Amino acid sequence: MKDRNAESIRPWGYYDILLDSDYCKVKKLVIKPKEQTSYQYHHHREESWTIVQGFANIVLNGVSMERIQGQSINIPLNAKHRIHNPSTTEDLVLIEVQTGTYFGEDDIVRIEDSYDRDLDHDHSINVWKPKWEWREDEI
């Protein structure tokens, strides 16, 4: 198994960033048996999830649904969502494609969390901050 940086390890499992660009971010998420993400939403991005291994219980804006390997779901901007792995033995693996104007981890507004992480309902982000620094000789 390759080394994981601390940023990608979460109480529910881990993620690997497969693509990080100005127009999207693509992650592989692995959710351990009986674990779940926080119930959350995002101000600046939509997500599309495709289940590639396992079985998922999903809550989207208070409505519970299930997805199996090969099925997808779209998570609209500002939609409250959570994904849970009900298996007792098998990891849940999904591919998450984020689109929008900002893909930082600080655009997670948690409503409920099983792991005592901060709940933040009024998180504001400067989405217009460039990813580069201006140098005097470039102006």
CORPE-V807380 format. One record per run of one state. SS is the DSSP state (@ for helix, = for strand, . for the rest). FROM is the first residue (numbers start at 1). LEN is the number of residues. Records with the same first field share a line. If there is no record, write none. Layout:
BEGIN
SS: FROM-LEN, FROM-LEN
END
This chain:
BEGIN
.: 1-5, 11-2, 21-3, 32-4, 37-2, 42-3, 54-1, 61-2, 69-3, 76-5, 85-7, 101-4, 108-1, 113-23, 139-1
@: 6-3, 105-3, 136-3
=: 9-2, 13-8, 24-8, 36-1, 39-3, 45-9, 55-6, 63-6, 72-4, 81-4, 92-9, 109-4
END
